[in-house]
Amino acid sequence: MKKINKNKVVYGMLFALLVLFSACKYDVIPIPPGPVVPKALDTLEAVYVSTPPTSLSSAYWASANYHPVTCSNLSTGNLYANGLLNMTGTFTGISEFNAGTEAGLTMKAAYDSVNLYILLEWNDKTLNIQNSSWYYNGPADPLKSDSTGGWTGQNNNDHVSLAFQIQSATGAGGTFNDVGCQASCHGGSQMALTSGSMDIWNWSAALSEPMGYAGDMVLNSSTGLTYDQGNPTFVRNNAGSTNRSGPAFSWNGVLQSIVKGNGKTATLDPAYFLVNKAPLTGNVVIGDSAYQNVTYGCWQCHGPNGEGSGPTEVAVPFINNTTVARKGWQSFVAFASNNTTTQHDGAPYWAQMDSAQQIGVYTYIMGFIGVPGYYLQQPTGSNADIISTSGVNEVQVNSAVNSTYKVLLIRKLNTGNTDDAVFSPTQNPVVPFGVALMDNDGINHVGSFKETLQFLKK
């Protein structure tokens, strides 16, 4: 019998298999790319986009590279004028900002043929959203010796500011091109230039964001720091000309529905923001006397200082009571007059007061709560250039609940206004700028004097 060569058999089988597989066609399944992971960059890069990232949830922001900003003390140790108390939460700078926790400021940017988009995010555990609110016989400021008797402006809000050069800005600190906004430093909280001008974008949690804008300011050598042409988003709610004059207006009880700068509607919390207003006509001295009256005074239940604990019983405290602030005068009267088990068992005492005493007591109680220090309005002219969007809930504010801020600023590359910086991505792709953060403050701040914005080619 003829022997079979095993090697020939094996090779033959392999050859047959190769022929068989070569006759088959396979679809190649592509491997999908992994998720884009944003990278930290040494400069703030603005990428050209065809789809404008106009909201915090726009897809672009999720994958965009970011620029982390190392914050240091820029301005510290400054105090406000007489009558403005407890407004310097960043007095010592980094050690107090966000209770000493790292700000963690990051920035992202984009641009299209019309606008520049800048997204800022930073850590802040407390939502400070009042500015110079009016308090009557309010708390003392541990940093000041000001009397707290009568009306004073109390509390401040959170800010983020950006500074750009308009024209060859030079000051005591040097040139803007060399040192950024340090060029304007002139000692203390003052900003000054010897020549040229700067464009200041000032986002305020209390005074601009509720209306959907950032404040637009200009600094030059002749007029100093002023708001741009037109009306800003706020007006001081002042019955006189000093920081002890007291409030001119309170909320009129009408729902505060507004249209923000981005075109969306919002309803603003009257405990913190004042848009729909009415004159606050109560005489606070008369109200003080009626509140403390031995026979029918509110102090017997609500406490002599509005603390909620009187000699008769423990009642609702008035100090910083946002529930009462959200009533308005008419609702307050209806509540105070309602003698039912579910309403106000002090109604018989309220009924013993005449109308002047009643409106006076309401004004006095609002002095415990705090009347908004400014009322808000739609901006006009160059003050309406910078649109803002944030994650702040302004419908019913809970100032104790916060972790981070996200603020999106949108402005035209060229507004056509002489008090604004012009951005030209092709002719001037590298732009120096400064950035500052303020926590419950407006004159002391942390941040960076000079950073760089670079427009990437299309």
WOLIN-V287940 format. One record per pair of residues at least 24 apart in sequence whose C-alpha atoms are under 10 Angstrom apart, sorted by the first residue. I is the first residue (numbers start at 1). J is the second residue. Records with the same first field share a line. If there is no record, write none. Layout:
BEGIN
I: J  J
END
This chain:
BEGIN
35: 63
36: 62  63  64  65
37: 62  63  64  65
38: 62  63  64  65  66
39: 63  64  65  66  67  68
40: 64  65  66  67  68  106  107  108
41: 65  66  67  68  69  107  108
42: 66  67  68  69  451  452
43: 67  68  69  107  108  430  432  451  452  453  454
44: 68  69  106  107  108  109  110  118  430  431  432  451  452  453  454  455
45: 107  108  109  110  111  118  429  430  452  453  454  455  456
46: 108  109  110  111  112  116  117  118  425  429  453  454  455  456  457
47: 108  109  110  111  112  116  117  454  455  456  457  458
48: 109  110  111  112  113  116  425  455  456  457  458
49: 110  111  112  113  458
50: 111  112  113  458
51: 111  112
52: 110  111  112  113  114  115  116  117
53: 109  110  111  112  116  117  118  119  408  410
54: 117  118  262  387  388  389  408  409  410
55: 117  119  262  388  389  390  407  408  409  410
56: 119  389  390  391  406  407  408
60: 108  109  110
61: 108  109  110  119
64: 107  108  109  110
65: 107  108  109
66: 106  107  108  109  119  120
67: 105  106  107  108  109  120  451  452  453
68: 104  105  106  107  108  120  121  122
69: 103  104  105  106  107  122  435  447  448  451
70: 102  103  104  105  106  446  447  448  451
71: 102  103  104  105  435  436  437  445  446  447  448  449
72: 103  436  445  446  447  448  449
73: 97  436  437  444  445  446  447  448  449
74: 181  182  185  189  435  436  437  444  445  446  447  448  449
75: 185  187  188  189  190  436  443  444  445  446  447
76: 188  189  443  444  445  446
77: 143  188  189  443  444  445
78: 187  188  189  190  441  442  443  444  445
79: 143  144  188  189  441  442  443  444
80: 144  189  441  442  443
81: 144  146  243
82: 144  145  146  147  152  153  242  243  244
83: 132  144  146  147  148  149  150  151  152  153  154  242  243  244  245
84: 131  132  133  134  141  144  146  148  151  152  153  154  155  156  243  244
85: 132  133  138  139  140  141  142  143  144  145  146  147  148  152  153  154  155  156  243
86: 132  139  140  141  142  143  144  153  154  155  156  440  441
87: 130  131  132  141  153  154  155  156  157  439  440  441  442  443  444
88: 141  143  155  156  157  438  439  440  441  442  443  444  445
89: 128  155  156  157  158  438  439  440  441  442  443  444  445
90: 437  438  439  440  441  442  443  444  445  446
91: 143  438  439  440  441  442  443  444  445
92: 444  445  446
93: 437  438  439  444  445  446  447
94: 445  446  447
96: 439
97: 123  124  125  437  438  439  440  441  444  445  446
98: 122  123  124  125  126  403  438  439  440
99: 124  125  126  439
101: 125
103: 404  437  439  446  447
104: 404
105: 404  405  435  436  437  447
106: 406
107: 406  407  408
108: 408  453
109: 408  409  410  453  454  455
110: 410  454  455  456
111: 410  411  412  413  425  455  456  458
112: 412  413  425  458
113: 412  413  425
114: 411  412  413  414  415
115: 410  411  412  413  414  415  423
116: 386  409  410  411  412  413  414  423  425  455
117: 387  388  408  409  410  411  412  413
118: 388  407  408  409  410  411
119: 388  389  390  406  407  408  409  410
120: 160  390  405  406  407  408  409
121: 160  390  404  405  406  407  408
122: 160  403  404  405  406  407  437
123: 402  403  404  405  406
124: 158  401  402  403  404  405  439
125: 399  400  401  402  403  404  405  439
126: 158  398  399  400  401  402  403  404  439  440
127: 157  158  205  392  397  398  399  400  401  402  403  404  405  439  440
128: 155  156  157  158  159  204  205  206  398  399  400  402  439  440  441
129: 155  156  157  158  159  204  205  206  207  209  210  272  273  392  394  397  398  399  440
130: 154  155  156  157  158  204  205  206  207  271  272  273  370  371  372  373  374  399  440
131: 155  156  157  158  204  205  206  207  236  272  273  372  373  374  440  441  442
132: 156  157  236  237  243  370  371  372  373  374
133: 237  246  247  272  367  369  370  371  372  373  374
134: 237  238  243  244  245  246  247  366  367  368  369  370  371  372  373  374
135: 244  246  247  319  320  364  365  366  367  368  369  370  371  372  373
136: 244  246  284  288  363  364  365  366  367  368  369  370  371
137: 305  364  367  368
138: 305  319  367  368  369  370
139: 368
148: 244
149: 244
150: 244  245  246  284  285  367
151: 243  244  245  246  247  284  367
152: 242  243  244  245  246  247  367  370  373
153: 242  243  244  245  246  247  370  371  372  373
154: 243  370  371  372  373
155: 370  373  440  441
156: 204  205  206  373  438  439  440  441  442
157: 204  205  206  207  438  439  440  441  442
158: 203  204  205  206  207  405  437  438  439  440  441  442
159: 202  203  204  205  206  207  208  209  214  436  437  438  439  440  441  442  445
160: 201  202  203  204  205  214  405  407  435  436  437  438  439  442  445  446  447
161: 200  201  202  203  204  214  215  216  434  435  436  437  438  445  447
162: 199  200  201  202  203  433  434  435  436  437  447  448  449
163: 198  199  200  201  202  217  218  219  421  432  433  434  435  436  449  450
164: 197  198  199  200  201  218  420  421  422  423  431  432  433  434  435  450
165: 196  197  198  199  200  218  219  420  421  422  431  432  433  434
166: 196  197  198  199  200  218  219  220  418  419  420  421  422  423
167: 195  196  197  198  199  220  418  419  420  421  422
168: 195  196  197  198
169: 193  194  195  196  197  198  219  220  221
170: 194  195  196  197  198  220  221
171: 195  196  197  220  221
176: 432  433  434  449  450
177: 431  432  433  450
178: 432  450
179: 432  433  434  449  450  451
180: 432  433  434  435  448  449  450  451  452
181: 432  433  434  435  436  448  449  450  451
182: 434  448  449  450
183: 449  450
184: 219  220  221
188: 443  444
189: 442  443  444  445
190: 224  225  443
191: 219  220  221  224  225
192: 219  220  221  222  223  224  225
193: 219  220  221  222  223  224  225
194: 220  221  222  224
195: 220  221  222
196: 220  221  222
197: 221  222  224  225  419  420  421
198: 225  419  420  421  433
199: 225  227  228  418  419  420  421  422  433
200: 225  226  227  228  419  420  421  433  434  435
201: 227  385  386  409  420  435
202: 227  386  435  436  437  442
203: 386  387  388  407  408  409  437
204: 438  442
205: 390  392  394  405  407  440
206: 234  272  273  372  373  374  375  376  394
207: 232  233  234  235  273  373  374  375  376  377
208: 232  233  234  261  376  377  378  379  386  387  388
209: 233  260  261  387  388  389  390  392  394  407
210: 258  259  260  261  266  267  268  269  273  376  377  388  389  390  392  393  394  395
211: 258  259  260  261  262  265  266  268  275  376  377  378  379  387  388  389
212: 258  259  260  261  262  263  264  265  266  378  379  384  386  387  388  389  390  409
213: 260  261  262  378  379  383  384  385  386  387  388  389  408  409  410
214: 261  383  384  385  386  387  388  389  407  408  409  410  411
215: 379  382  383  384  385  386  387  388
216: 382  383  384  385  386  419  420
217: 382  383  419  420
218: 418  419  420  421
219: 419
220: 419
227: 382  383  419
228: 380  381  382  383  384  385  417  418  419  420
229: 380  381  382  383  384  417  418  419
230: 379  380  381  382  383  384
231: 377  378  379  380  381  382  383  384
232: 376  377  378  379  380  381  382  383  384
233: 374  375  376  377  378  379  380  383  384
234: 274  275  373  374  375  376  377  378  379
235: 373  374  375  376  377
236: 372  373  374  375  376
237: 274  371  372  373  374  375  376
238: 372  373  374  375
239: 279  280
243: 373
246: 280  284  367  371  373
247: 279  280  281  363  367  370  371  372  373  374
248: 277  278  279  280  281  371  373  374  375
249: 274  275  276  277  278  279  280  281  371  372  373  374  375
250: 274  275  276  277  278  279  280  281  325  328  329  363  366  371  372  373  375
251: 275  276  277  278  279  280  325  326  327  328  329  371  372  375
252: 276  277  278  279  280  327  328  329  330  331
253: 277  278  326  327  328  329  330  331  332
254: 278  328
256: 395
257: 395
258: 377  378
259: 378
260: 378  387  388  389
261: 378  379  384  385  386  387  388  389  410
262: 386  387  388  389  410
263: 387
266: 393  394  395
267: 393  394  395  396
268: 393  394  395  396  397
269: 322  325  326  393  394  395  396  397
270: 322  323  325  326  327  328  371  372  394  395  396  397
271: 320  321  322  323  324  325  326  327  328  369  370  371  372  395  396  397
272: 322  325  326  370  371  372  373  374  375  394  395  396  397  399
273: 371  372  373  374  375  376  394  395  397
274: 371  372  373  374  375  376  377
275: 374  375  376  377  378
276: 375  376  377
277: 328  375  376
278: 328  329
280: 329  359  360  362  363
281: 356  359  360  363
282: 355  356  357  358  359  360  361  362  363  364
283: 356  357  358  359  360  361  362  363  364
284: 356  357  359  360  361  362  363  364  365  366  367
285: 357  360  361  363  364
286: 356  357  358  359  360  361  363  364
287: 353  356  357  358  359  360  361  362  363  364  365
288: 357  360  361  362  363  364  365
289: 357  360  361  364
290: 350  352  353  354  356  357  358  360  361  364
291: 350  353  357  358  360  361  362  364  365
292: 361
295: 349  352
296: 346  347  348  349  350  351  352  353
297: 346  349  350  352  353  361
298: 346  349  350  361  365
300: 346
301: 345  346
305: 365  368
306: 364  365  367  368  369
307: 368
317: 368  369
318: 365  366  367  368  369  370
319: 365  366  367  368  369  370
320: 365  366  367  368  369  370  371
321: 365  366  368  369  370
322: 369  370  396  397  398
323: 369
324: 365  366  369
325: 365  366  369  370  371
326: 396
328: 362  366
329: 359  362  363
332: 359  362
333: 358  359  362
381: 417
382: 415  416  417  418  419  420
383: 419
384: 411
385: 410  411  412  415  417  420
386: 410  411  412  415
387: 411  412
423: 455
424: 455
425: 454  455  456  457  458
426: 455  456  457  458
428: 454  455
429: 453  454  455  456  457
430: 454  455  456
431: 455
END
